[in-house]
């Protein structure tokens, strides 16, 4: 900064100095142009008389004379200015036609045919090109045409085959999102996950299940990964349909019913409990990752949001909202991975049927479907007519054309000339079908499977009538018939529910009399019972008594429970729920053999309540409990004559 005392015309004794802004402005006036190492001007000085070139040439008539030309350096500067003007970050407000051919380098033209067919091999004595046979006579032309017509085969026509392939080709919109990038995202999720949750649509779980994923998980490197099914959108189907699908899918992998709603999610506690069990199963790991897979638009992101309790993944009622995989923390040890939906084609199914299946699952957006009216017959086959009439408030329709026409006039979708816009109505119908406005679902078992199962039940009934009591009780304990009754609404299921374990235990506790013979059997092991009922002490008759004669000796459950026992499973239920003192009486009289009695007592001992074992609600202390047990042993010792 210059000294204020050396500045001329400045009064002495004045303390005012120049501000920093003034000093910078004066320094800007004095700055010079900036050059590079080659002497090229990079930045002009302030208020330079030579403006920067903008790639345009000032018009002058002397350019067309021979006395003035542009040097190569001028053209080089013009090329750089034009390249800068073509920068996408700059905008040219007013453009004029310029002779850019003067500054644009021309590419050398090269005839590529000379590389394929050199001149020496095409013309001259060494030519190898075949000459075309041209018929100059009319008879020869007709003869050649007749020959071609006779030899023509439509199956070998390339043009027709190309046209057929074009019609039957997979719609490119159908594979939108199915690129190599999305497929790689899916396999990244699988390789990064310890547990895989496959989200299925409860309306049609079988068609939203990918067999390719299950086949990939069966490989050796994926044997350690766990797979569970989640039936989403269970609020759109009846309860019995959900139960039947769960019973069917549980044979393959664990299945959980889920409904991802905004307020309260159904099945949230169950699925979190399963995740915690998997976390405890892998205690050696600091954390586990759980990946969510499934078709597009089945609700993978909605399930994650419902589990977390807030929106952490973007959701939309259209497929393809999730583009890349995303990590979400459920707890410190459990991570959830959201993956984009991918559809793997079914190689075993027909191509057209597979395309229709993909469309009806809502994998493709409705606006991408070119001819939605072709899907209406398939939609009407899946939706009952009553539901269509109730949803759209119409009286009746004959076929799909009549339905589209009625809805078009009702909604005011009319084309020019008064014709109904059936295409837009069909697109709206397809959208309502996908989003659940039109109720529909697929049953877990078809009619033929149900008939075959009923026939097998009849065969089992006949077999049970001839079976022993021990076999029937074992089958009853496995609860196979109970599960089958829930799935197919078996007619005897209601009768079996009357003999539920909890209800019968309460009835027995209220109505049973306290006696030594009633509680004596639950205090000893099976070895003691084998010794208590040996043939030496009790003469067991070899002849078995029929089930109809047991009613005389065995008091069944409660007096209010009056039912007709005809089948073997009912007989097993009756014996299994009989009071203990009645079992003693039956064993003494020879109605029940030793094997059946031991099996029933063992089952009853497993189901005995803790309050009967002392120190609980019964008011018995430990000393009283063991004193009573000792007294009961002494009673059995006197009866059997053996040392217990």
C-alpha positions in Angstrom: 0.0 0.0 0.0 1.5 3.4 -1.0 2.6 5.8 1.7 0.0 8.5 2.3 2.8 11.0 3.0 4.3 10.6 -0.6 1.0 11.1 -2.4 0.9 14.6 -4.0 -1.8 17.1 -3.5 -2.6 15.6 0.0 -2.9 18.0 2.8 -0.5 17.4 5.7 -2.0 16.4 9.0 -4.9 14.5 7.5 -5.3 11.1 9.2 -7.8 9.5 6.7 -6.4 6.5 4.7 -7.7 4.4 1.9 -10.0 1.5 2.7 -9.1 -2.1 1.8 -11.8 -2.2 -0.9 -10.4 0.9 -2.5 -6.9 -0.5 -2.5 -8.1 -3.7 -4.1 -10.0 -1.8 -6.8 -7.0 0.3 -7.7 -4.8 -2.8 -7.8 -7.3 -4.4 -10.2 -6.9 -1.4 -12.5 -3.2 -2.0 -12.6 -3.1 -5.7 -13.1 -1.8 -7.1 -16.4 -2.9 -10.0 -18.7 -2.0 -13.6 -17.6 0.0 -15.7 -20.0 0.9 -19.4 -20.0 4.3 -20.9 -20.7 3.8 -20.6 -24.5 2.8 -17.0 -24.2 -0.9 -17.6 -24.8 -3.2 -15.2 -23.1 -5.2 -17.0 -20.5 -6.9 -14.0 -18.9 -7.1 -10.5 -20.3 -6.3 -7.6 -18.2 -9.2 -5.4 -16.8 -10.7 -3.0 -19.4 -8.6 -4.6 -22.2 -9.2 -3.1 -25.7 -8.9 -6.6 -27.2 -12.1 -8.6 -26.3 -12.1 -12.4 -26.0 -13.0 -14.3 -29.1 -16.5 -15.9 -29.0 -16.1 -18.1 -32.0 -17.7 -15.7 -34.4 -16.2 -13.7 -37.3 -17.1 -10.2 -37.9 -18.6 -9.9 -41.4 -16.4 -8.0 -43.9 -16.5 -8.0 -47.7 -12.7 -8.1 -47.8 -12.9 -11.8 -46.8 -14.0 -12.7 -50.3 -10.9 -11.0 -51.8 -7.5 -12.5 -52.2 -5.7 -9.9 -50.3 -6.8 -11.0 -46.8 -6.7 -14.6 -45.4 -7.0 -16.3 -42.0 -3.9 -17.9 -40.6 -3.8 -21.3 -39.0 -3.3 -19.7 -35.6 -6.5 -17.7 -36.0 -8.4 -20.9 -37.0 -7.0 -22.7 -34.0 -8.3 -20.0 -31.7 -11.7 -20.1 -33.4 -11.9 -23.9 -32.8 -11.2 -23.5 -29.2 -13.8 -20.8 -28.9 -16.4 -22.9 -30.6 -15.6 -25.9 -28.4 -16.0 -23.7 -25.4 -19.3 -22.4 -26.7 -20.6 -26.0 -27.1 -20.1 -26.6 -23.4 -23.4 -28.0 -22.0 -23.0 -25.7 -19.0 -23.1 -22.6 -21.2 -26.1 -21.2 -23.1 -26.0 -19.4 -26.4 -28.9 -17.0 -26.6 -28.6 -16.0 -30.2 -26.9 -18.2 -32.7 -26.1 -17.5 -36.4 -25.1 -19.6 -39.2 -21.3 -19.7 -39.4 -19.0 -21.3 -41.9 -17.9 -24.0 -39.5 -16.5 -26.0 -42.4 -13.5 -23.7 -42.3 -12.6 -24.7 -38.7 -13.9 -28.3 -38.6 -11.4 -31.0 -39.5 -12.7 -33.2 -42.3 -12.6 -37.0 -41.8 -10.9 -39.0 -44.4 -13.4 -41.0 -46.5 -12.5 -44.6 -46.9 -14.3 -47.1 -49.1 -14.8 -50.2 -46.8 -15.8 -52.4 -49.7 -12.3 -52.5 -50.9 -11.3 -54.3 -47.7 -14.0 -56.9 -48.3 -13.8 -57.3 -52.1 -10.4 -56.0 -53.5 -10.4 -54.7 -57.0 -8.1 -57.5 -58.3 -10.3 -60.3 -57.0 -13.5 -58.6 -58.3 -12.5 -57.6 -61.8 -10.0 -59.0 -64.3 -8.7 -62.5 -65.0 -8.4 -63.4 -61.3 -11.9 -62.4 -60.4 -13.7 -64.7 -58.0 -17.1 -63.0 -58.0 -20.1 -65.0 -59.1 -21.9 -63.6 -62.0 -25.7 -63.3 -61.7 -27.7 -65.5 -64.1 -30.2 -63.3 -65.7 -33.0 -64.7 -67.9 -33.7 -62.6 -70.9 -36.5 -64.8 -72.3 -40.1 -64.8 -71.1 -40.3 -68.6 -71.1 -37.2 -68.8 -68.9 -38.7 -66.3 -66.5 -41.9 -68.3 -66.2 -40.1 -71.5 -65.8 -37.9 -70.1 -63.1 -41.0 -68.6 -61.3 -42.9 -72.0 -61.5 -39.9 -73.8 -60.1 -39.6 -71.4 -57.1 -43.3 -71.7 -56.5 -43.3 -75.5 -56.4 -40.2 -75.5 -54.1 -41.7 -72.9 -51.7 -42.3 -74.1 -48.1 -44.0 -71.7 -45.7 -42.2 -73.3 -42.8 -38.9 -72.3 -44.2 -39.8 -68.8 -45.0 -37.5 -66.5 -43.1 -39.8 -63.4 -43.5 -42.8 -65.2 -42.0 -40.8 -66.7 -39.2 -39.5 -63.2 -38.3 -43.0 -61.8 -38.3 -44.2 -64.6 -36.0 -41.2 -64.1 -33.7 -42.0 -60.4 -33.6 -45.6 -61.0 -32.5 -44.7 -63.7 -29.9 -41.6 -61.9 -28.6 -41.5 -61.0 -24.9 -42.7 -57.5 -24.5 -39.8 -55.3 -23.6 -41.9 -53.6 -21.0 -42.4 -56.9 -19.3 -38.7 -57.2 -18.6 -38.3 -53.6 -17.3 -36.2 -53.7 -14.2 -35.1 -57.3 -15.0 -31.7 -56.2 -16.2 -28.4 -57.7 -15.2 -28.0 -55.0 -12.6 -31.2 -55.9 -10.8 -30.4 -59.6 -10.9 -27.0 -58.9 -9.4 -28.7 -56.9 -6.6 -30.9 -60.0 -5.7 -27.9 -62.3 -5.5 -26.0 -59.7 -3.4 -28.9 -59.7 -1.0 -28.9 -63.5 -0.8 -25.2 -63.8 -0.3 -25.3 -61.1 2.4 -28.2 -62.6 4.4 -28.3 -65.3 7.1 -32.1 -65.5 7.0 -34.2 -65.0 3.9 -37.8 -63.8 4.2 -39.8 -64.6 1.0 -42.9 -62.3 0.9 -45.9 -63.8 -0.9 -49.2 -62.4 -1.9 -51.9 -64.1 0.2 -54.3 -63.9 -2.8 -52.1 -66.3 -4.9 -49.0 -67.5 -3.0 -48.1 -70.2 -5.4 -47.8 -68.0 -8.4 -45.8 -65.4 -6.5 -43.3 -68.0 -5.4 -40.1 -68.3 -7.4 -38.8 -71.8 -7.9 -35.4 -70.4 -9.1 -34.7 -68.9 -5.7 -35.5 -72.1 -3.9 -33.3 -74.0 -6.3 -30.5 -71.6 -5.8 -30.8 -71.9 -2.0 -30.4 -75.7 -2.3 -26.8 -75.3 -3.4 -24.0 -76.3 -1.1 -22.8 -72.8 -0.4 -26.4 -71.8 0.7 -27.2 -74.7 2.9 -26.7 -72.7 6.1 -29.3 -70.0 5.2 -32.8 -70.1 6.7 -35.9 -69.5 4.6 -39.3 -68.5 5.9 -42.5 -67.4 4.1 -44.5 -64.4 4.9 -48.1 -64.2 3.6 -48.7 -60.5 3.1 -52.1 -58.9 2.4 -54.1 -61.4 4.4 -56.8 -58.8 4.9 -57.8 -59.3 1.3 -58.7 -63.0 1.7 -60.9 -65.0 4.0 -59.4 -66.4 7.2 -60.0 -70.1 6.2 -58.1 -69.5 3.0 -55.1 -68.1 4.9 -55.2 -71.1 7.3 -55.2 -73.6 4.5 -52.3 -71.9 2.7 -50.3 -71.8 6.0 -50.9 -75.5 6.5 -49.8 -76.3 3.0 -46.7 -74.1 3.0 -45.6 -75.1 6.4 -44.7 -78.5 5.0 -41.9 -76.8 3.1 -40.8 -73.8 5.3 -42.1 -71.9 8.3 -45.0 -69.6 7.3 -46.3 -66.5 9.0 -49.4 -64.5 8.2 -48.9 -60.8 8.0 -50.8 -57.6 7.2 -48.8 -54.5 6.7 -51.2 -51.7 7.8 -50.4 -48.2 8.8 -51.9 -48.3 12.3 -51.4 -51.8 13.6 -49.6 -54.6 11.7 -51.0 -58.1 12.1 -48.3 -60.7 12.7 -45.7 -58.2 13.8 -45.0 -59.8 17.2 -44.7 -63.3 15.6 -42.2 -62.3 13.0 -40.1 -60.3 15.5 -40.1 -63.3 17.8 -38.8 -65.5 14.9 -36.1 -63.0 14.2 -35.0 -63.0 17.8 -34.9 -66.8 17.8 -32.6 -66.7 14.8 -30.5 -64.2 16.6 -30.1 -66.5 19.6 -29.4 -69.4 17.3 -26.3 -67.5 16.0 -24.9 -66.2 19.3 -21.4 -66.5 17.9 -22.0 -63.7 15.4 -22.1 -60.0 16.4 -25.2 -59.5 14.2 -27.4 -61.3 11.6 -28.8 -60.0 8.3 -32.3 -60.8 7.2 -33.1 -60.3 3.5 -36.5 -59.7 2.0 -37.2 -61.2 -1.4 -40.3 -61.5 -3.6 -42.1 -60.4 -6.7 -42.6 -56.7 -7.4 -45.6 -55.1 -5.7 -46.0 -57.8 -3.0 -45.2 -55.4 -0.2 -41.6 -56.1 0.9 -40.9 -52.5 1.8 -44.3 -52.2 3.5 -43.5 -55.2 5.7 -40.2 -53.7 6.7 -41.9 -50.4 7.6 -44.5 -52.2 9.6 -41.9 -54.1 11.5 -39.8 -51.0 12.2 -42.8 -49.0 13.1 -42.0 -46.0 10.9 -41.3 -45.4 7.2 -37.8 -46.2 6.5 -38.3 -47.6 2.9 -40.1 -45.8 0.1 -43.4 -47.5 -0.8 -45.9 -47.0 -3.6 -48.9 -48.8 -5.0 -47.0 -49.4 -8.2 -44.3 -52.0 -8.9 -40.6 -51.1 -9.2 -40.5 -48.5 -6.5 -37.4 -50.1 -4.9 -34.4 -49.7 -7.2 -31.4 -50.8 -5.1 -31.0 -52.8 -1.9 -31.1 -51.0 1.4 -29.9 -51.8 5.0 -32.2 -51.1 7.9 -31.4 -51.6 11.6 -34.1 -53.4 13.6 -31.9 -53.9 16.7 -28.2 -53.8 17.4 -27.9 -57.4 16.3 -30.6 -57.7 13.6 -30.3 -55.9 10.2 -33.1 -56.0 7.6 -32.2 -55.8 3.9 -34.8 -54.5 1.4 -34.3 -55.7 -2.2 -35.9 -54.8 -5.5 -38.5 -57.2 -6.8 -37.5 -59.6 -9.5 -39.5 -62.0 -11.6 -37.8 -65.2 -12.7 -39.5 -66.8 -15.8 -41.0 -70.2 -15.4 -39.3 -72.4 -18.0 -41.7 -75.3 -17.5 -44.8 -73.3 -18.2 -46.1 -72.0 -21.6 -44.7 -68.7 -22.6 -48.0 -67.0 -23.1 -49.4 -68.4 -19.9 -46.3 -67.2 -18.0 -46.8 -63.7 -19.5 -50.4 -63.7 -18.4 -49.5 -64.9 -14.9 -46.9 -62.1 -14.6 -49.4 -59.5 -15.7 -52.2 -60.6 -13.4 -49.7 -60.5 -10.4 -49.3 -56.7 -10.9 -45.7 -56.9 -11.9 -46.1 -54.5 -14.8 -47.6 -51.0 -14.4 -51.0 -50.7 -15.9 -50.0 -47.8 -18.2 -47.3 -50.1 -19.8 -49.9 -52.7 -20.9 -50.6 -52.0 -24.5 -53.9 -54.0 -24.9 -55.5 -54.3 -21.4 -58.8 -55.4 -22.9 -57.3 -58.8 -23.6 -56.8 -59.3 -19.9 -60.5 -58.8 -19.0 -61.7 -62.4 -19.7 -58.9 -63.8 -17.4 -59.9 -61.2 -14.7 -63.6 -62.2 -14.8 -62.6 -65.9 -14.4 -60.8 -65.1 -11.2 -63.5 -62.7 -9.7 -67.0 -63.8 -9.0 -69.7 -62.1 -10.9 -71.5 -61.0 -7.7 -68.4 -59.1 -6.5 -68.1 -57.3 -9.9 -71.8 -56.2 -9.7 -71.5 -55.1 -6.1 -68.2 -53.2 -6.7 -69.3 -51.2 -9.7 -73.0 -50.9 -8.8 -74.4 -52.4 -12.0 -77.3 -54.8 -12.4 -76.0 -57.4 -14.8 -73.8 -58.0 -17.8 -73.6 -60.7 -20.5 -69.9 -60.8 -21.3 -66.8 -58.8 -21.0 -67.7 -56.5 -24.0 -71.0 -55.7 -22.4 -69.3 -55.0 -19.0 -66.7 -52.6 -20.6 -69.4 -50.8 -22.5 -71.7 -50.3 -19.4 -68.8 -49.0 -17.3 -67.6 -46.7 -20.1 -71.0 -45.0 -20.3 -71.3 -45.0 -16.5 -68.0 -43.3 -16.0 -68.3 -41.0 -19.0 -65.4 -42.4 -21.0 -66.7 -41.8 -24.5 -64.6 -41.4 -27.7 -65.4 -39.2 -30.7 -68.6 -40.3 -32.3 -70.2 -41.6 -29.1 -68.2 -44.9 -29.0 -67.2 -46.3 -25.6 -63.6 -46.1 -24.6 -63.2 -49.7 -23.7 -59.4 -49.6 -23.5 -59.3 -47.0 -20.7 -62.1 -48.9 -18.8 -60.2 -52.1 -19.2 -57.0 -50.5 -17.8 -59.0 -49.2 -14.8 -60.5 -52.7 -14.3 -57.0 -54.2 -14.4 -55.8 -51.6 -11.9 -58.7 -52.4 -9.5 -57.9 -56.1 -9.8 -54.3 -55.7 -8.9 -54.9 -53.3 -6.0 -57.5 -55.5 -4.3 -60.7 -53.5 -5.1 -62.0 -56.5 -6.9 -61.9 -59.4 -4.3 -60.3 -62.5 -5.5 -58.1 -65.3 -4.2 -56.9 -68.8 -5.1 -57.7 -71.7 -2.8 -54.8 -73.8 -1.5 -56.3 -77.1 -2.6 -58.3 -77.8 -5.8 -61.4 -79.8 -5.9 -59.7 -83.0 -7.0 -57.2 -82.8 -4.2 -60.0 -82.3 -1.7 -61.9 -85.3 -3.0 -58.8 -87.5 -2.9 -58.2 -86.4 0.7 -61.8 -87.2 1.7 -61.4 -90.7 0.1 -58.2 -91.1 2.1 -60.1 -90.1 5.3 -62.7 -92.8 4.6 -60.0 -95.4 4.2 -58.4 -94.2 7.5 -61.8 -94.5 9.2 -62.2 -98.1 8.1 -58.6 -98.8 9.2 -59.2 -97.1 12.6 -62.2 -99.2 13.3 -59.9 -102.3 13.2 -57.0 -100.6 14.9 -55.9 -101.1 18.5 -56.4 -98.4 21.2 -52.7 -97.6 21.4 -52.5 -96.9 17.7 -55.5 -94.6 17.9 -54.2 -92.7 20.9 -50.9 -92.2 19.2 -52.6 -90.8 16.1 -54.8 -88.6 18.2 -51.8 -87.2 20.0 -50.1 -86.3 16.7 -53.2 -84.2 15.9 -53.1 -85.0 12.2 -56.8 -85.3 12.0 -57.3 -82.0 13.8 -55.1 -80.2 11.4 -56.9 -81.8 8.5 -60.3 -80.8 9.9 -59.2 -77.2 10.1 -58.1 -77.2 6.5 -61.0 -79.0 4.9 -63.8 -78.3 7.5 -64.1 -81.9 8.3 -67.6 -82.7 9.6 -66.4 -84.3 12.8 -64.1 -81.5 13.7 -66.8 -79.7 15.7 -67.4 -82.8 17.8 -63.7 -83.1 18.5 -63.4 -79.5 19.6 -65.8 -80.2 22.4 -63.2 -82.4 23.9 -60.4 -79.8 23.9 -57.7 -80.5 26.5 -58.2 -77.3 28.5 -61.9 -77.5 28.7 -61.9 -81.2 29.7 -59.2 -80.6 32.4 -61.4 -77.9 33.9 -64.4 -80.1 33.9 -62.4 -82.9 35.5 -61.0 -80.7 38.2 -64.4 -79.4 39.2 -66.4 -82.7 39.0 -63.8 -85.3 40.1 -63.7 -86.6 43.6 -60.4 -86.6 45.5 -59.4 -90.1 46.1 -56.1 -92.0 46.5 -56.7 -94.2 43.5 -57.3 -91.1 41.3 -53.9 -89.5 41.9 -51.8 -92.6 42.6 -50.7 -93.2 39.0 -49.1 -89.8 38.3 -46.6 -90.1 41.1 -44.6 -93.1 39.7 -42.5 -93.8 36.6 -43.5 -96.2 33.8 -41.4 -99.0 35.4 -43.5 -98.9 38.5 -46.7 -99.0 36.6 -45.4 -102.1 34.6 -44.8 -103.8 37.9 -48.2 -102.7 39.3 -50.2 -104.3 36.6 -48.4 -107.6 36.0 -50.5 -110.7 35.1 -49.4 -112.4 38.3 -51.4 -109.9 40.5 -54.3 -109.3 38.0 -55.5 -112.0 35.7 -55.7 -110.2 32.4 -58.2 -111.9 30.0 -56.7 -112.6 26.6 -60.0 -111.8 24.9 -60.5 -108.2 23.9 -63.8 -106.5 24.6 -65.5 -104.6 21.9 -65.6 -100.8 22.1 -69.4 -100.8 22.4 -69.1 -102.8 25.7 -66.8 -100.3 27.3 -69.6 -97.9 27.9 -70.8 -100.1 30.8 -67.5 -100.0 32.7 -65.9 -96.7 31.8 -67.4 -93.4 32.7 -66.5 -91.0 29.8 -65.6 -87.4 30.8 -68.7 -85.8 32.1 -72.4 -86.6 32.3 -73.4 -83.6 30.2 -71.2 -84.8 27.3 -73.5 -87.2 25.6 -72.3 -88.3 22.2 -72.6 -91.3 20.0 -69.1 -93.0 19.6 -69.0 -94.9 16.4 -65.6 -94.4 14.8 -62.2 -95.4 16.1 -60.9 -91.8 16.6 -63.8 -91.1 18.9 -63.1 -94.2 20.8 -59.4 -93.1 21.2 -60.6 -89.7 22.5 -62.8 -91.3 25.0 -60.1 -93.6 26.4 -57.5 -90.8 26.4 -59.8 -88.5 28.4 -61.1 -91.0 30.9 -60.6 -90.4 34.6 -57.8 -92.2 36.3 -59.9 -94.2 38.8 -62.0 -95.4 35.9 -58.9 -96.6 34.2 -58.0 -98.6 37.3 -61.4 -100.2 37.3 -61.1 -100.9 33.5 -57.7 -102.5 34.0 -58.9 -104.6 36.9 -61.9 -105.9 34.9 -59.8 -106.6 31.8 -61.5 -104.0 29.5 -58.2 -102.2 28.7 -55.0 -104.2 28.2 -51.6 -103.3 29.8 -50.1 -101.7 26.8 -52.9 -99.2 26.2 -53.1 -98.4 29.9 -49.4 -97.6 30.2 -49.6 -95.4 27.1 -52.6 -93.4 28.4 -51.0 -93.0 31.9 -47.8 -91.7 30.3 -49.7 -89.2 28.2 -51.7 -88.0 31.3 -48.5 -87.6 33.3 -47.0 -85.3 30.7 -50.2 -83.2 30.8 -50.4 -83.1 34.6 -50.7 -79.6 36.1 -47.9 -78.2 38.3 -50.3 -77.2 41.1 -51.0 -80.9 41.8 -47.3 -81.6 42.4 -47.2 -79.7 45.7 -46.2 -76.2 46.8 -48.4 -74.3 44.4 -52.1 -73.4 44.3 -53.1 -76.7 45.9 -51.6 -75.6 49.2 -49.4 -78.7 49.6 -45.9 -78.3 50.9 -43.0 -80.5 50.0 -43.2 -82.6 53.1 -46.9 -83.2 52.7 -46.4 -84.1 49.0 -43.7 -86.7 49.7 -45.7 -88.1 52.7 -48.7 -88.7 50.5 -46.6 -90.2 47.8 -45.1 -92.6 50.4 -48.5 -93.6 51.6 -49.7 -94.3 48.1 -46.7 -96.5 47.5 -47.6 -98.5 50.5 -51.1 -99.0 49.2 -49.8 -100.3 45.9 -47.4 -102.5 47.7 -50.2 -104.2 49.6 -52.2 -104.6 46.4 -49.5 -106.0 44.2 -47.5 -107.8 47.0 -44.2 -106.5 45.6 -41.7 -104.0 46.9 -42.0 -100.7 45.1 
